[in-house]
Amino acid sequence: MAAQNNAPLPDGLEIAGYRIVKKIASGGFSIVYLAYDHDGNAVAIKEYLPSALALRQPGELIPVIAKANLPVFRIGLKCFFEEGRALALIAHPNVVRVLNFFRANDTVYMVMAYESGHSLQEHIARFNARGSRLGEAFIRQVFASACSGLREVHANKLLHLDIKPANIYLRTDGSPLLLDFGAARQTINADVPKLTPMYTPGFAPPDLYSRAAALGPWSDIYSIGASLFACMAGAPPQPADQRKLDDKMGAQCDKLVGLYSDELLAMVRACLSLDPLLRPQSVFAVQKLLQAPMAAPAQVARAPGLAGQLRALVDKVTGLGRKAGDSADQP
């Protein structure tokens, strides 16, 4: 998506009972601010402001929207509002907490609890810069908790649909928080202003590339697998649309053998199956495997039948997913 080219709200502005402190993030879809409420509590406020449709000059509060762009702007605004309303019903320590949402300046704002920390993507980048890898115990702990939050999301008949390290926030105590849900919104094409399906190459399941494909918990499970792989390899997996033409993921996973346990690698392979039926069918199944006692990584030189062992583990993981598919994980 294009970068945000709109002027942010001015520091110190009072809006709907909140005082804007500063802009803390922005993208082509929105701008996020640090603010304080009447009681002095820090909050994060996300402003719906798609740069492809609206233009706000410095010193202005209300964006200018071309008449031709108004229908698409309003559809996106409605999706953004519905996302906030749906998330406001969820109270879980591993899911971003939506406190309020309101209309102002001809757009919509979502108020969320502010947390100190950094994204998992930034954490991976720090390790890459040092030439090191994230440890398996850390990866398991983060994703077991993230899966706990995702199960609550699924239990509320919602999907995330944009799980990636950039949307997994690590608090200062290391606990994860799922951010920036994509279930109720879509991206906006900058060339011809219109809403299009939203996906992040490498992390998006093949299900999102096809209008005919059914979306479900299995779609988020693919993205969990992709995020796990990114933690292990230090880079995103091959995009799903490219994999359909020339699948290189098997070879990429093979490079991690000996660095991480066979069980974790087998689960990642299963989650990244292009066929949704071959993935674990519930987040519960993934979480259970992440919480299982951790085995030592296999030494390649001492495991002549490793390929066959991994295939058997993949079959075991997939079978467990089908068996453990409880209704609470089904939107």
Secondary structure as the mmCIF struct_conf table of DSSP 4:
data_model
#
loop_
_struct_conf.conf_type_id
_struct_conf.id
_struct_conf.beg_label_comp_id
_struct_conf.beg_label_asym_id
_struct_conf.beg_label_seq_id
_struct_conf.end_label_comp_id
_struct_conf.end_label_asym_id
_struct_conf.end_label_seq_id
HELX_LH_PP_P HELX_LH_PP_P1 ALA A 2 GLN A 4
BEND BEND1 ASN A 6 ASN A 6
HELX_LH_PP_P HELX_LH_PP_P2 ALA A 7 PRO A 10
TURN_TY1_P TURN_TY1_P1 ASP A 11 GLY A 12
STRN STRN1 GLU A 14 ILE A 15
TURN_TY1_P TURN_TY1_P2 ALA A 16 GLY A 17
STRN STRN2 TYR A 18 SER A 26
BEND BEND2 GLY A 28 PHE A 29
STRN STRN3 SER A 30 TYR A 36
TURN_TY1_P TURN_TY1_P3 HIS A 38 ASP A 39
STRN STRN4 ALA A 42 TYR A 48
TURN_TY1_P TURN_TY1_P4 SER A 51 LEU A 53
STRN STRN5 ALA A 54 LEU A 55
TURN_TY1_P TURN_TY1_P5 PRO A 58 GLY A 59
BEND BEND3 LEU A 61 ILE A 62
HELX_LH_PP_P HELX_LH_PP_P3 PRO A 63 PRO A 63
STRN STRN6 VAL A 64 ILE A 65
HELX_RH_3T_P HELX_RH_3T_P1 LYS A 67 ASN A 69
HELX_RH_AL_P HELX_RH_AL_P1 LEU A 70 LEU A 87
TURN_TY1_P TURN_TY1_P6 ALA A 88 LEU A 89
TURN_TY1_P TURN_TY1_P7 PRO A 93 ASN A 94
STRN STRN7 VAL A 95 VAL A 95
HELX_LH_PP_P HELX_LH_PP_P4 VAL A 96 ARG A 97
STRN STRN8 VAL A 98 ALA A 104
TURN_TY1_P TURN_TY1_P8 ASN A 105 ASP A 106
STRN STRN9 THR A 107 ALA A 113
STRN STRN10 GLY A 117 SER A 119
HELX_RH_AL_P HELX_RH_AL_P2 LEU A 120 ALA A 129
TURN_TY1_P TURN_TY1_P9 ARG A 130 GLY A 131
HELX_RH_AL_P HELX_RH_AL_P3 GLU A 136 ALA A 155
TURN_TY1_P TURN_TY1_P10 ASN A 156 LYS A 157
BEND BEND4 LYS A 164 LYS A 164
HELX_RH_3T_P HELX_RH_3T_P2 PRO A 165 ASN A 167
STRN STRN11 ILE A 168 ARG A 171
TURN_TY1_P TURN_TY1_P11 THR A 172 ASP A 173
BEND BEND5 GLY A 174 GLY A 174
STRN STRN12 PRO A 176 LEU A 178
TURN_TY1_P TURN_TY1_P12 ALA A 183 ALA A 184
STRN STRN13 THR A 187 ILE A 188
BEND BEND6 ALA A 190 VAL A 192
STRN STRN14 LEU A 195 THR A 196
TURN_TY1_P TURN_TY1_P13 PRO A 201 PHE A 203
BEND BEND7 ALA A 204 ALA A 204
HELX_RH_3T_P HELX_RH_3T_P3 PRO A 206 TYR A 209
TURN_TY1_P TURN_TY1_P14 ARG A 211 ALA A 212
BEND BEND8 ALA A 213 ALA A 213
HELX_LH_PP_P HELX_LH_PP_P5 ALA A 214 LEU A 215
BEND BEND9 GLY A 216 GLY A 216
HELX_RH_AL_P HELX_RH_AL_P4 PRO A 217 ALA A 233
BEND BEND10 GLY A 234 ALA A 235
HELX_LH_PP_P HELX_LH_PP_P6 PRO A 236 PRO A 239
HELX_RH_AL_P HELX_RH_AL_P5 ALA A 240 ARG A 243
TURN_TY1_P TURN_TY1_P15 LYS A 244 LEU A 245
BEND BEND11 ASP A 246 ASP A 246
HELX_RH_AL_P HELX_RH_AL_P6 MET A 249 ASP A 254
TURN_TY1_P TURN_TY1_P16 LYS A 255 LEU A 256
STRN STRN15 VAL A 257 VAL A 257
TURN_TY1_P TURN_TY1_P17 GLY A 258 LEU A 259
STRN STRN16 TYR A 260 TYR A 260
HELX_RH_AL_P HELX_RH_AL_P7 ASP A 262 CYS A 271
TURN_TY1_P TURN_TY1_P18 LEU A 272 LEU A 272
BEND BEND12 LEU A 274 ASP A 275
HELX_RH_3T_P HELX_RH_3T_P4 PRO A 276 LEU A 278
BEND BEND13 ARG A 279 ARG A 279
BEND BEND14 GLN A 281 SER A 282
HELX_RH_AL_P HELX_RH_AL_P8 VAL A 283 GLN A 291
BEND BEND15 ALA A 292 ALA A 292
HELX_LH_PP_P HELX_LH_PP_P7 PRO A 293 GLN A 299
HELX_RH_3T_P HELX_RH_3T_P5 VAL A 300 ARG A 302
TURN_TY1_P TURN_TY1_P19 PRO A 304 GLY A 305
HELX_RH_AL_P HELX_RH_AL_P9 LEU A 306 LYS A 323
TURN_TY1_P TURN_TY1_P20 ALA A 324 ALA A 324
HELX_RH_3T_P HELX_RH_3T_P6 SER A 327 ASP A 329
#
